[in-house]
Amino acid sequence: MFLISMSSSIFVPSSQVYITRLVPAERRKRFNSMQALISSGAFITGPAVAGVLLFYLSPQ
């Protein structure tokens, strides 16, 4: 988890520069809203899927 957190703290700011350059100015508002929707959806569905897997499968 530590290595993933470290790599994301390096990757996310550097990728924002390229995203800003690639997405045209008139489409950035829609892009930002879609990115936020996907991020918040993953924040909710990820632990839910893990909980369902733990419920049906053994942790061992």
C-alpha distance matrix in Angstrom:
0.0 3.8 5.5 5.1 6.1 8.5 10.0 10.5 12.2 14.4 15.1 16.0 18.8 20.2 20.4 22.2 25.0 25.6 25.5 28.1 30.3 30.1 30.7 34.3 35.1 36.9 33.9 31.1 31.7 31.3 28.3 26.5 27.5 26.3 22.9 22.5 23.8 21.3 18.3 19.6 20.5 17.1 15.9 18.6 18.8 15.2 15.2 18.9 18.5 16.0 18.6 21.4 19.9 19.4 22.9 24.5 22.7 22.2 18.8 20.2
3.8 0.0 3.8 5.5 5.1 6.1 8.6 9.9 10.6 12.6 14.2 15.4 17.6 19.0 19.9 21.7 24.2 25.1 25.4 27.7 29.8 30.1 31.0 34.5 35.1 37.2 34.5 31.5 32.2 32.3 29.1 27.2 28.5 27.7 24.1 23.8 25.5 23.2 20.0 21.5 22.9 19.7 18.3 21.3 21.9 18.5 18.5 22.3 22.1 19.6 22.1 25.0 23.6 23.0 26.5 28.3 26.4 25.7 22.2 23.4
5.5 3.8 0.0 3.8 5.4 5.0 6.1 8.5 9.9 10.8 12.1 14.1 16.4 17.1 17.9 20.2 22.4 23.0 23.6 26.2 27.9 28.1 29.3 32.9 33.8 36.1 33.4 30.5 31.7 31.6 28.3 26.7 28.4 27.2 23.6 23.8 25.6 23.1 20.2 22.2 23.4 20.0 19.3 22.5 22.7 19.2 20.0 23.6 22.9 20.7 23.7 26.2 24.5 24.4 28.0 29.3 27.3 26.8 23.5 24.4
5.1 5.5 3.8 0.0 3.8 5.4 5.2 6.1 8.6 10.0 10.3 11.7 14.6 15.5 15.6 17.9 20.4 20.8 21.0 23.7 25.6 25.4 26.4 30.0 31.0 33.0 30.2 27.4 28.4 28.2 24.9 23.4 24.9 23.6 20.0 20.3 22.0 19.3 16.5 18.7 19.8 16.4 15.9 19.2 19.3 16.0 17.1 20.6 19.9 18.2 21.3 23.7 22.2 22.5 26.0 27.2 25.6 25.6 22.5 23.9
6.1 5.1 5.4 3.8 0.0 3.8 5.5 5.2 6.2 8.8 9.9 10.5 12.9 14.6 15.2 16.7 19.4 20.4 20.5 22.7 25.0 25.3 26.0 29.4 30.0 32.1 29.4 26.4 27.1 27.3 24.2 22.2 23.7 23.0 19.3 19.1 21.2 19.0 15.8 17.6 19.4 16.4 15.2 18.7 19.5 16.5 17.3 21.0 21.0 19.3 22.0 24.7 23.8 23.8 27.1 28.8 27.4 27.4 24.2 26.0
8.5 6.1 5.0 5.4 3.8 0.0 3.8 5.5 5.2 6.6 8.8 10.4 12.0 13.2 14.6 16.4 18.5 19.7 20.4 22.5 24.4 25.1 26.2 29.6 30.2 32.7 30.3 27.2 28.3 28.8 25.5 23.6 25.6 25.0 21.3 21.4 23.8 21.7 18.5 20.7 22.6 19.7 18.7 22.3 23.1 20.1 21.1 24.7 24.5 22.9 25.7 28.3 27.2 27.3 30.6 32.2 30.6 30.4 27.2 28.6
10.0 8.6 6.1 5.2 5.5 3.8 0.0 3.8 5.4 5.2 6.0 8.5 10.7 11.0 11.9 14.4 16.4 17.0 17.8 20.3 21.9 22.2 23.6 27.2 28.2 30.6 28.1 25.2 26.8 27.0 23.5 22.0 24.3 23.3 19.6 20.3 22.6 20.2 17.5 20.2 21.8 18.8 18.5 22.2 22.5 19.6 21.2 24.6 24.0 22.8 25.9 28.2 26.9 27.5 30.8 32.1 30.5 30.7 27.7 29.0
10.5 9.9 8.5 6.1 5.2 5.5 3.8 0.0 3.8 5.3 4.9 5.7 8.5 9.8 10.0 11.9 14.5 15.3 15.5 17.8 19.9 20.2 21.1 24.6 25.4 27.6 25.1 22.1 23.3 23.5 20.1 18.5 20.6 19.8 16.0 16.6 19.0 16.8 13.9 16.7 18.5 15.7 15.4 19.2 19.9 17.3 19.1 22.4 22.1 21.3 24.3 26.5 25.7 26.5 29.6 31.0 29.8 30.3 27.5 29.3
12.2 10.6 9.9 8.6 6.2 5.2 5.4 3.8 0.0 3.8 5.8 5.9 7.1 9.1 10.5 11.7 13.9 15.6 16.1 17.7 20.0 20.9 21.8 25.0 25.3 27.8 25.7 22.4 23.5 24.3 21.1 19.1 21.4 21.2 17.4 17.6 20.5 18.8 15.7 18.1 20.5 18.1 17.3 21.1 22.3 20.0 21.4 24.8 24.9 24.0 26.7 29.3 28.6 29.1 32.2 33.8 32.8 33.1 30.1 31.9
14.4 12.6 10.8 10.0 8.8 6.6 5.2 5.3 3.8 0.0 3.8 5.9 6.4 6.8 8.9 10.9 12.2 13.6 14.9 16.7 18.3 19.4 20.9 24.1 24.8 27.6 25.6 22.4 24.2 25.0 21.6 20.0 22.8 22.4 18.7 19.5 22.4 20.6 17.9 20.7 22.9 20.5 20.2 24.0 24.9 22.5 24.3 27.5 27.4 26.5 29.5 31.8 30.9 31.6 34.8 36.2 34.9 35.3 32.3 33.9
15.1 14.2 12.1 10.3 9.9 8.8 6.0 4.9 5.8 3.8 0.0 3.8 5.8 5.4 6.0 8.7 10.5 11.0 12.0 14.4 15.9 16.4 17.9 21.4 22.4 25.0 22.8 19.9 21.8 22.3 18.7 17.6 20.3 19.6 15.9 17.3 20.0 17.9 15.7 18.9 20.7 18.4 18.7 22.5 23.0 20.9 23.1 26.1 25.6 25.2 28.4 30.3 29.5 30.6 33.7 34.8 33.7 34.4 31.8 33.4
16.0 15.4 14.1 11.7 10.5 10.4 8.5 5.7 5.9 5.9 3.8 0.0 3.8 5.5 5.2 6.3 9.1 10.3 10.3 12.3 14.6 15.2 15.9 19.3 19.9 22.3 20.1 16.9 18.5 19.2 15.8 14.2 16.9 16.5 12.8 13.9 16.9 15.3 12.9 16.0 18.2 16.3 16.5 20.2 21.2 19.5 21.8 24.6 24.6 24.5 27.4 29.4 29.0 30.2 33.0 34.4 33.7 34.6 32.0 34.1
18.8 17.6 16.4 14.6 12.9 12.0 10.7 8.5 7.1 6.4 5.8 3.8 0.0 3.8 5.5 5.2 7.0 9.4 10.1 11.0 13.3 14.8 15.7 18.7 18.8 21.7 20.0 16.6 18.4 19.7 16.6 14.8 17.9 18.2 14.7 15.6 19.0 18.0 15.6 18.5 21.0 19.6 19.5 23.2 24.5 23.0 25.1 27.9 28.2 28.1 30.8 32.9 32.7 33.8 36.5 38.0 37.3 38.2 35.5 37.6
20.2 19.0 17.1 15.5 14.6 13.2 11.0 9.8 9.1 6.8 5.4 5.5 3.8 0.0 3.8 5.5 5.6 7.2 9.1 10.5 11.7 13.2 15.0 18.0 18.7 21.8 20.2 17.2 19.6 20.7 17.3 16.3 19.7 19.5 16.2 17.8 21.0 19.6 17.7 21.0 23.1 21.4 21.9 25.6 26.4 24.8 27.2 30.0 29.8 29.7 32.8 34.6 34.1 35.4 38.3 39.4 38.5 39.5 36.9 38.7
20.4 19.9 17.9 15.6 15.2 14.6 11.9 10.0 10.5 8.9 6.0 5.2 5.5 3.8 0.0 3.8 5.4 5.3 6.2 8.6 10.0 10.5 12.1 15.5 16.7 19.4 17.3 14.7 17.2 17.8 14.2 13.7 17.0 16.4 13.2 15.3 18.2 16.6 15.3 18.7 20.5 19.0 19.9 23.5 24.0 22.7 25.5 27.9 27.6 27.9 31.0 32.6 32.1 33.7 36.5 37.4 36.8 38.0 35.7 37.6
22.2 21.7 20.2 17.9 16.7 16.4 14.4 11.9 11.7 10.9 8.7 6.3 5.2 5.5 3.8 0.0 3.8 5.5 5.0 6.1 8.6 9.8 10.5 13.5 13.9 16.7 15.0 11.9 14.2 15.4 12.1 11.0 14.6 14.8 11.8 13.5 16.8 15.9 14.6 17.7 19.9 19.1 19.7 23.2 24.2 23.3 26.0 28.3 28.4 29.0 31.8 33.4 33.4 34.9 37.5 38.7 38.3 39.6 37.4 39.6
25.0 24.2 22.4 20.4 19.4 18.5 16.4 14.5 13.9 12.2 10.5 9.1 7.0 5.6 5.4 3.8 0.0 3.8 5.5 5.3 6.5 8.8 10.4 12.8 13.4 16.7 15.6 12.9 15.7 17.2 14.2 13.6 17.4 17.7 15.0 17.0 20.2 19.5 18.4 21.5 23.6 22.8 23.5 27.0 27.9 27.0 29.7 32.0 32.0 32.6 35.5 37.1 36.9 38.5 41.1 42.2 41.7 43.0 40.7 42.8
25.6 25.1 23.0 20.8 20.4 19.7 17.0 15.3 15.6 13.6 11.0 10.3 9.4 7.2 5.3 5.5 3.8 0.0 3.8 5.4 5.1 6.1 8.6 11.5 13.1 16.2 14.7 12.6 15.9 16.7 13.5 13.8 17.5 17.0 14.7 17.3 20.1 18.9 18.5 21.9 23.5 22.5 23.9 27.1 27.6 26.7 29.7 31.9 31.4 32.2 35.3 36.5 36.2 38.1 40.7 41.5 41.0 42.5 40.4 42.3
25.5 25.4 23.6 21.0 20.5 20.4 17.8 15.5 16.1 14.9 12.0 10.3 10.1 9.1 6.2 5.0 5.5 3.8 0.0 3.8 5.4 5.1 6.0 9.4 10.9 13.5 11.5 9.3 12.5 13.0 9.7 10.2 13.8 13.3 11.2 14.0 16.6 15.7 15.6 18.9 20.4 19.9 21.4 24.5 25.0 24.5 27.6 29.4 29.2 30.3 33.2 34.3 34.3 36.4 38.7 39.5 39.3 41.0 39.1 41.3
28.1 27.7 26.2 23.7 22.7 22.5 20.3 17.8 17.7 16.7 14.4 12.3 11.0 10.5 8.6 6.1 5.3 5.4 3.8 0.0 3.8 5.6 5.7 7.8 8.3 11.5 10.4 7.9 11.2 12.7 10.1 10.3 14.0 14.5 12.8 15.1 18.0 17.8 17.6 20.5 22.4 22.3 23.5 26.5 27.4 27.2 30.1 31.9 32.0 33.1 35.8 37.1 37.3 39.3 41.5 42.5 42.4 44.1 42.2 44.5
30.3 29.8 27.9 25.6 25.0 24.4 21.9 19.9 20.0 18.3 15.9 14.6 13.3 11.7 10.0 8.6 6.5 5.1 5.4 3.8 0.0 3.8 5.8 7.3 8.8 12.2 11.6 10.2 13.8 15.1 12.6 13.5 17.1 17.2 15.8 18.4 21.1 20.6 20.7 23.8 25.4 25.2 26.6 29.6 30.2 29.9 33.0 34.7 34.5 35.7 38.6 39.7 39.7 41.7 44.1 44.8 44.7 46.4 44.5 46.6
30.1 30.1 28.1 25.4 25.3 25.1 22.2 20.2 20.9 19.4 16.4 15.2 14.8 13.2 10.5 9.8 8.8 6.1 5.1 5.6 3.8 0.0 3.8 6.3 9.2 11.7 10.3 9.7 13.4 13.7 11.0 12.9 16.1 15.5 14.5 17.6 19.7 18.9 19.6 22.8 23.9 23.7 25.6 28.4 28.5 28.4 31.7 33.2 32.7 34.1 37.1 37.8 37.8 40.1 42.3 42.9 42.8 44.7 43.0 45.1
30.7 31.0 29.3 26.4 26.0 26.2 23.6 21.1 21.8 20.9 17.9 15.9 15.7 15.0 12.1 10.5 10.4 8.6 6.0 5.7 5.8 3.8 0.0 3.8 6.5 8.3 6.5 6.1 9.8 10.0 7.8 10.0 13.0 12.7 12.3 15.3 17.2 17.0 18.0 20.9 22.0 22.3 24.2 26.7 27.1 27.4 30.6 31.9 31.7 33.4 36.1 36.8 37.1 39.5 41.4 42.1 42.3 44.4 42.9 45.2
34.3 34.5 32.9 30.0 29.4 29.6 27.2 24.6 25.0 24.1 21.4 19.3 18.7 18.0 15.5 13.5 12.8 11.5 9.4 7.8 7.3 6.3 3.8 0.0 3.8 5.6 5.5 6.4 9.8 10.6 9.6 11.8 14.5 14.7 15.0 17.7 19.5 19.8 21.0 23.5 24.7 25.4 27.2 29.5 30.0 30.6 33.8 34.9 34.9 36.7 39.3 39.9 40.4 42.8 44.6 45.3 45.7 47.9 46.4 48.9
35.1 35.1 33.8 31.0 30.0 30.2 28.2 25.4 25.3 24.8 22.4 19.9 18.8 18.7 16.7 13.9 13.4 13.1 10.9 8.3 8.8 9.2 6.5 3.8 0.0 3.8 5.5 5.4 8.1 10.1 10.0 11.2 13.8 15.1 15.5 17.4 19.5 20.5 21.3 23.4 25.0 26.1 27.4 29.7 30.6 31.4 34.4 35.5 35.8 37.7 40.0 40.8 41.6 43.8 45.5 46.5 47.0 49.1 47.6 50.2
36.9 37.2 36.1 33.0 32.1 32.7 30.6 27.6 27.8 27.6 25.0 22.3 21.7 21.8 19.4 16.7 16.7 16.2 13.5 11.5 12.2 11.7 8.3 5.6 3.8 0.0 3.8 5.8 7.3 8.5 9.7 11.5 13.1 14.3 15.6 17.4 18.9 20.2 21.6 23.4 24.6 26.1 27.7 29.5 30.4 31.6 34.5 35.2 35.7 37.8 39.9 40.5 41.6 43.9 45.3 46.2 47.0 49.4 48.1 50.8
33.9 34.5 33.4 30.2 29.4 30.3 28.1 25.1 25.7 25.6 22.8 20.1 20.0 20.2 17.3 15.0 15.6 14.7 11.5 10.4 11.6 10.3 6.5 5.5 5.5 3.8 0.0 3.8 5.6 5.5 6.2 8.7 10.2 10.8 12.3 14.4 15.6 16.7 18.3 20.2 21.2 22.6 24.4 26.2 26.9 28.1 31.1 31.8 32.1 34.3 36.4 36.9 37.9 40.3 41.8 42.5 43.3 45.7 44.5 47.2
31.1 31.5 30.5 27.4 26.4 27.2 25.2 22.1 22.4 22.4 19.9 16.9 16.6 17.2 14.7 11.9 12.9 12.6 9.3 7.9 10.2 9.7 6.1 6.4 5.4 5.8 3.8 0.0 3.8 5.4 4.9 5.9 8.5 9.8 10.2 12.0 14.0 15.2 16.1 18.1 19.6 20.8 22.2 24.3 25.3 26.3 29.1 30.1 30.6 32.5 34.7 35.6 36.5 38.7 40.3 41.3 42.0 44.1 42.6 45.4
31.7 32.2 31.7 28.4 27.1 28.3 26.8 23.3 23.5 24.2 21.8 18.5 18.4 19.6 17.2 14.2 15.7 15.9 12.5 11.2 13.8 13.4 9.8 9.8 8.1 7.3 5.6 3.8 0.0 3.8 5.5 5.2 6.3 8.7 10.0 10.7 12.4 14.4 15.4 16.6 18.3 20.1 21.2 22.9 24.2 25.6 28.2 29.0 29.9 31.9 33.7 34.6 35.9 38.0 39.3 40.5 41.5 43.7 42.3 45.3
31.3 32.3 31.6 28.2 27.3 28.8 27.0 23.5 24.3 25.0 22.3 19.2 19.7 20.7 17.8 15.4 17.2 16.7 13.0 12.7 15.1 13.7 10.0 10.6 10.1 8.5 5.5 5.4 3.8 0.0 3.8 5.5 5.2 6.2 8.6 9.9 10.6 12.4 14.2 15.5 16.4 18.4 20.0 21.4 22.2 23.8 26.7 27.1 27.7 30.1 31.9 32.4 33.7 36.1 37.2 38.2 39.3 41.7 40.6 43.6
28.3 29.1 28.3 24.9 24.2 25.5 23.5 20.1 21.1 21.6 18.7 15.8 16.6 17.3 14.2 12.1 14.2 13.5 9.7 10.1 12.6 11.0 7.8 9.6 10.0 9.7 6.2 4.9 5.5 3.8 0.0 3.8 5.5 5.2 6.1 8.6 9.9 10.6 12.2 14.3 15.2 16.5 18.3 20.2 20.8 21.9 25.0 25.7 26.1 28.2 30.3 31.0 31.9 34.3 35.7 36.6 37.4 39.7 38.4 41.2
26.5 27.2 26.7 23.4 22.2 23.6 22.0 18.5 19.1 20.0 17.6 14.2 14.8 16.3 13.7 11.0 13.6 13.8 10.2 10.3 13.5 12.9 10.0 11.8 11.2 11.5 8.7 5.9 5.2 5.5 3.8 0.0 3.8 5.5 5.1 6.1 8.6 10.0 10.5 12.2 14.0 15.3 16.4 18.5 19.8 20.8 23.5 24.5 25.3 27.1 29.1 30.2 31.3 33.3 34.8 36.1 36.8 38.9 37.3 40.3
27.5 28.5 28.4 24.9 23.7 25.6 24.3 20.6 21.4 22.8 20.3 16.9 17.9 19.7 17.0 14.6 17.4 17.5 13.8 14.0 17.1 16.1 13.0 14.5 13.8 13.1 10.2 8.5 6.3 5.2 5.5 3.8 0.0 3.8 5.5 5.1 6.2 8.7 9.9 10.6 12.1 14.2 15.3 16.7 18.1 19.7 22.2 22.8 23.8 26.0 27.6 28.5 29.9 32.0 33.1 34.5 35.6 37.8 36.6 39.7
26.3 27.7 27.2 23.6 23.0 25.0 23.3 19.8 21.2 22.4 19.6 16.5 18.2 19.5 16.4 14.8 17.7 17.0 13.3 14.5 17.2 15.5 12.7 14.7 15.1 14.3 10.8 9.8 8.7 6.2 5.2 5.5 3.8 0.0 3.8 5.4 5.0 6.2 8.6 10.0 10.4 12.2 14.2 15.5 16.1 17.7 20.6 21.0 21.5 23.9 25.8 26.3 27.6 29.9 31.1 32.1 33.1 35.5 34.5 37.5
22.9 24.1 23.6 20.0 19.3 21.3 19.6 16.0 17.4 18.7 15.9 12.8 14.7 16.2 13.2 11.8 15.0 14.7 11.2 12.8 15.8 14.5 12.3 15.0 15.5 15.6 12.3 10.2 10.0 8.6 6.1 5.1 5.5 3.8 0.0 3.8 5.4 5.2 6.1 8.6 9.8 10.6 12.3 14.5 15.2 16.0 19.0 20.0 20.5 22.3 24.5 25.4 26.4 28.5 30.1 31.2 31.9 34.0 32.6 35.4
22.5 23.8 23.8 20.3 19.1 21.4 20.3 16.6 17.6 19.5 17.3 13.9 15.6 17.8 15.3 13.5 17.0 17.3 14.0 15.1 18.4 17.6 15.3 17.7 17.4 17.4 14.4 12.0 10.7 9.9 8.6 6.1 5.1 5.4 3.8 0.0 3.8 5.5 5.1 6.1 8.3 9.8 10.5 12.5 14.1 15.2 17.6 18.6 19.8 21.5 23.3 24.5 25.8 27.6 29.0 30.5 31.4 33.4 31.9 35.0
23.8 25.5 25.6 22.0 21.2 23.8 22.6 19.0 20.5 22.4 20.0 16.9 19.0 21.0 18.2 16.8 20.2 20.1 16.6 18.0 21.1 19.7 17.2 19.5 19.5 18.9 15.6 14.0 12.4 10.6 9.9 8.6 6.2 5.0 5.4 3.8 0.0 3.8 5.5 5.3 5.9 8.5 9.9 10.8 11.9 13.8 16.3 16.7 17.8 20.0 21.5 22.3 23.9 26.0 27.0 28.3 29.6 31.9 30.8 34.0
21.3 23.2 23.1 19.3 19.0 21.7 20.2 16.8 18.8 20.6 17.9 15.3 18.0 19.6 16.6 15.9 19.5 18.9 15.7 17.8 20.6 18.9 17.0 19.8 20.5 20.2 16.7 15.2 14.4 12.4 10.6 10.0 8.7 6.2 5.2 5.5 3.8 0.0 3.8 5.6 5.0 6.1 8.5 10.0 10.2 11.5 14.6 15.1 15.5 17.7 19.7 20.4 21.5 23.8 25.2 26.2 27.1 29.4 28.3 31.3
18.3 20.0 20.2 16.5 15.8 18.5 17.5 13.9 15.7 17.9 15.7 12.9 15.6 17.7 15.3 14.6 18.4 18.5 15.6 17.6 20.7 19.6 18.0 21.0 21.3 21.6 18.3 16.1 15.4 14.2 12.2 10.5 9.9 8.6 6.1 5.1 5.5 3.8 0.0 3.8 5.4 5.2 6.2 8.9 10.0 10.4 13.1 14.5 15.3 16.7 18.8 20.2 21.1 22.9 24.6 26.0 26.7 28.5 27.0 30.0
19.6 21.5 22.2 18.7 17.6 20.7 20.2 16.7 18.1 20.7 18.9 16.0 18.5 21.0 18.7 17.7 21.5 21.9 18.9 20.5 23.8 22.8 20.9 23.5 23.4 23.4 20.2 18.1 16.6 15.5 14.3 12.2 10.6 10.0 8.6 6.1 5.3 5.6 3.8 0.0 3.8 5.4 4.9 6.5 8.7 10.0 11.9 12.9 14.5 16.1 17.5 18.9 20.5 22.0 23.3 25.1 26.1 28.0 26.6 29.9
20.5 22.9 23.4 19.8 19.4 22.6 21.8 18.5 20.5 22.9 20.7 18.2 21.0 23.1 20.5 19.9 23.6 23.5 20.4 22.4 25.4 23.9 22.0 24.7 25.0 24.6 21.2 19.6 18.3 16.4 15.2 14.0 12.1 10.4 9.8 8.3 5.9 5.0 5.4 3.8 0.0 3.8 5.3 5.3 6.0 8.3 10.6 10.7 11.9 14.2 15.6 16.4 18.1 20.1 21.1 22.5 23.8 26.0 25.0 28.4
17.1 19.7 20.0 16.4 16.4 19.7 18.8 15.7 18.1 20.5 18.4 16.3 19.6 21.4 19.0 19.1 22.8 22.5 19.9 22.3 25.2 23.7 22.3 25.4 26.1 26.1 22.6 20.8 20.1 18.4 16.5 15.3 14.2 12.2 10.6 9.8 8.5 6.1 5.2 5.4 3.8 0.0 3.8 5.3 5.1 5.5 8.6 9.6 10.1 11.8 13.9 15.0 16.0 17.9 19.5 20.9 21.6 23.6 22.4 25.5
15.9 18.3 19.3 15.9 15.2 18.7 18.5 15.4 17.3 20.2 18.7 16.5 19.5 21.9 19.9 19.7 23.5 23.9 21.4 23.5 26.6 25.6 24.2 27.2 27.4 27.7 24.4 22.2 21.2 20.0 18.3 16.4 15.3 14.2 12.3 10.5 9.9 8.5 6.2 4.9 5.3 3.8 0.0 3.8 6.0 5.9 7.3 9.1 10.8 11.7 13.2 15.1 16.4 17.6 19.2 21.1 21.8 23.5 21.8 25.1
18.6 21.3 22.5 19.2 18.7 22.3 22.2 19.2 21.1 24.0 22.5 20.2 23.2 25.6 23.5 23.2 27.0 27.1 24.5 26.5 29.6 28.4 26.7 29.5 29.7 29.5 26.2 24.3 22.9 21.4 20.2 18.5 16.7 15.5 14.5 12.5 10.8 10.0 8.9 6.5 5.3 5.3 3.8 0.0 3.8 5.7 6.3 6.6 9.0 10.6 11.2 12.8 14.9 16.1 17.0 19.1 20.4 22.3 21.1 24.7
18.8 21.9 22.7 19.3 19.5 23.1 22.5 19.9 22.3 24.9 23.0 21.2 24.5 26.4 24.0 24.2 27.9 27.6 25.0 27.4 30.2 28.5 27.1 30.0 30.6 30.4 26.9 25.3 24.2 22.2 20.8 19.8 18.1 16.1 15.2 14.1 11.9 10.2 10.0 8.7 6.0 5.1 6.0 3.8 0.0 3.8 5.7 4.9 6.0 8.5 9.7 10.4 12.2 14.1 15.1 16.5 17.8 20.1 19.4 22.8
15.2 18.5 19.2 16.0 16.5 20.1 19.6 17.3 20.0 22.5 20.9 19.5 23.0 24.8 22.7 23.3 27.0 26.7 24.5 27.2 29.9 28.4 27.4 30.6 31.4 31.6 28.1 26.3 25.6 23.8 21.9 20.8 19.7 17.7 16.0 15.2 13.8 11.5 10.4 10.0 8.3 5.5 5.9 5.7 3.8 0.0 3.8 5.4 5.3 6.3 8.7 10.1 10.8 12.5 14.3 15.8 16.3 18.2 16.9 20.2
15.2 18.5 20.0 17.1 17.3 21.1 21.2 19.1 21.4 24.3 23.1 21.8 25.1 27.2 25.5 26.0 29.7 29.7 27.6 30.1 33.0 31.7 30.6 33.8 34.4 34.5 31.1 29.1 28.2 26.7 25.0 23.5 22.2 20.6 19.0 17.6 16.3 14.6 13.1 11.9 10.6 8.6 7.3 6.3 5.7 3.8 0.0 3.8 5.5 4.9 6.0 8.6 9.8 10.4 12.1 14.3 15.0 16.4 15.0 18.5
18.9 22.3 23.6 20.6 21.0 24.7 24.6 22.4 24.8 27.5 26.1 24.6 27.9 30.0 27.9 28.3 32.0 31.9 29.4 31.9 34.7 33.2 31.9 34.9 35.5 35.2 31.8 30.1 29.0 27.1 25.7 24.5 22.8 21.0 20.0 18.6 16.7 15.1 14.5 12.9 10.7 9.6 9.1 6.6 4.9 5.4 3.8 0.0 3.8 5.4 5.1 6.3 8.7 9.9 10.5 12.5 14.0 16.1 15.6 19.2
18.5 22.1 22.9 19.9 21.0 24.5 24.0 22.1 24.9 27.4 25.6 24.6 28.2 29.8 27.6 28.4 32.0 31.4 29.2 32.0 34.5 32.7 31.7 34.9 35.8 35.7 32.1 30.6 29.9 27.7 26.1 25.3 23.8 21.5 20.5 19.8 17.8 15.5 15.3 14.5 11.9 10.1 10.8 9.0 6.0 5.3 5.5 3.8 0.0 3.8 5.4 5.1 6.2 8.6 9.8 10.8 11.8 14.3 14.0 17.4
16.0 19.6 20.7 18.2 19.3 22.9 22.8 21.3 24.0 26.5 25.2 24.5 28.1 29.7 27.9 29.0 32.6 32.2 30.3 33.1 35.7 34.1 33.4 36.7 37.7 37.8 34.3 32.5 31.9 30.1 28.2 27.1 26.0 23.9 22.3 21.5 20.0 17.7 16.7 16.1 14.2 11.8 11.7 10.6 8.5 6.3 4.9 5.4 3.8 0.0 3.8 5.5 5.1 6.2 8.6 10.1 10.2 11.9 10.9 14.3
18.6 22.1 23.7 21.3 22.0 25.7 25.9 24.3 26.7 29.5 28.4 27.4 30.8 32.8 31.0 31.8 35.5 35.3 33.2 35.8 38.6 37.1 36.1 39.3 40.0 39.9 36.4 34.7 33.7 31.9 30.3 29.1 27.6 25.8 24.5 23.3 21.5 19.7 18.8 17.5 15.6 13.9 13.2 11.2 9.7 8.7 6.0 5.1 5.4 3.8 0.0 3.8 5.4 5.1 6.1 8.7 9.8 11.4 10.9 14.7
21.4 25.0 26.2 23.7 24.7 28.3 28.2 26.5 29.3 31.8 30.3 29.4 32.9 34.6 32.6 33.4 37.1 36.5 34.3 37.1 39.7 37.8 36.8 39.9 40.8 40.5 36.9 35.6 34.6 32.4 31.0 30.2 28.5 26.3 25.4 24.5 22.3 20.4 20.2 18.9 16.4 15.0 15.1 12.8 10.4 10.1 8.6 6.3 5.1 5.5 3.8 0.0 3.8 5.4 5.0 6.3 8.3 11.0 11.7 15.2
19.9 23.6 24.5 22.2 23.8 27.2 26.9 25.7 28.6 30.9 29.5 29.0 32.7 34.1 32.1 33.4 36.9 36.2 34.3 37.3 39.7 37.8 37.1 40.4 41.6 41.6 37.9 36.5 35.9 33.7 31.9 31.3 29.9 27.6 26.4 25.8 23.9 21.5 21.1 20.5 18.1 16.0 16.4 14.9 12.2 10.8 9.8 8.7 6.2 5.1 5.4 3.8 0.0 3.8 5.4 5.3 5.6 8.4 9.0 12.1
19.4 23.0 24.4 22.5 23.8 27.3 27.5 26.5 29.1 31.6 30.6 30.2 33.8 35.4 33.7 34.9 38.5 38.1 36.4 39.3 41.7 40.1 39.5 42.8 43.8 43.9 40.3 38.7 38.0 36.1 34.3 33.3 32.0 29.9 28.5 27.6 26.0 23.8 22.9 22.0 20.1 17.9 17.6 16.1 14.1 12.5 10.4 9.9 8.6 6.2 5.1 5.4 3.8 0.0 3.8 5.6 5.2 6.3 6.3 9.9
22.9 26.5 28.0 26.0 27.1 30.6 30.8 29.6 32.2 34.8 33.7 33.0 36.5 38.3 36.5 37.5 41.1 40.7 38.7 41.5 44.1 42.3 41.4 44.6 45.5 45.3 41.8 40.3 39.3 37.2 35.7 34.8 33.1 31.1 30.1 29.0 27.0 25.2 24.6 23.3 21.1 19.5 19.2 17.0 15.1 14.3 12.1 10.5 9.8 8.6 6.1 5.0 5.4 3.8 0.0 3.8 5.8 7.5 8.9 12.3
24.5 28.3 29.3 27.2 28.8 32.2 32.1 31.0 33.8 36.2 34.8 34.4 38.0 39.4 37.4 38.7 42.2 41.5 39.5 42.5 44.8 42.9 42.1 45.3 46.5 46.2 42.5 41.3 40.5 38.2 36.6 36.1 34.5 32.1 31.2 30.5 28.3 26.2 26.0 25.1 22.5 20.9 21.1 19.1 16.5 15.8 14.3 12.5 10.8 10.1 8.7 6.3 5.3 5.6 3.8 0.0 3.8 6.9 9.5 12.1
22.7 26.4 27.3 25.6 27.4 30.6 30.5 29.8 32.8 34.9 33.7 33.7 37.3 38.5 36.8 38.3 41.7 41.0 39.3 42.4 44.7 42.8 42.3 45.7 47.0 47.0 43.3 42.0 41.5 39.3 37.4 36.8 35.6 33.1 31.9 31.4 29.6 27.1 26.7 26.1 23.8 21.6 21.8 20.4 17.8 16.3 15.0 14.0 11.8 10.2 9.8 8.3 5.6 5.2 5.8 3.8 0.0 3.8 6.5 8.6
22.2 25.7 26.8 25.6 27.4 30.4 30.7 30.3 33.1 35.3 34.4 34.6 38.2 39.5 38.0 39.6 43.0 42.5 41.0 44.1 46.4 44.7 44.4 47.9 49.1 49.4 45.7 44.1 43.7 41.7 39.7 38.9 37.8 35.5 34.0 33.4 31.9 29.4 28.5 28.0 26.0 23.6 23.5 22.3 20.1 18.2 16.4 16.1 14.3 11.9 11.4 11.0 8.4 6.3 7.5 6.9 3.8 0.0 3.8 5.3
18.8 22.2 23.5 22.5 24.2 27.2 27.7 27.5 30.1 32.3 31.8 32.0 35.5 36.9 35.7 37.4 40.7 40.4 39.1 42.2 44.5 43.0 42.9 46.4 47.6 48.1 44.5 42.6 42.3 40.6 38.4 37.3 36.6 34.5 32.6 31.9 30.8 28.3 27.0 26.6 25.0 22.4 21.8 21.1 19.4 16.9 15.0 15.6 14.0 10.9 10.9 11.7 9.0 6.3 8.9 9.5 6.5 3.8 0.0 3.8
20.2 23.4 24.4 23.9 26.0 28.6 29.0 29.3 31.9 33.9 33.4 34.1 37.6 38.7 37.6 39.6 42.8 42.3 41.3 44.5 46.6 45.1 45.2 48.9 50.2 50.8 47.2 45.4 45.3 43.6 41.2 40.3 39.7 37.5 35.4 35.0 34.0 31.3 30.0 29.9 28.4 25.5 25.1 24.7 22.8 20.2 18.5 19.2 17.4 14.3 14.7 15.2 12.1 9.9 12.3 12.1 8.6 5.3 3.8 0.0
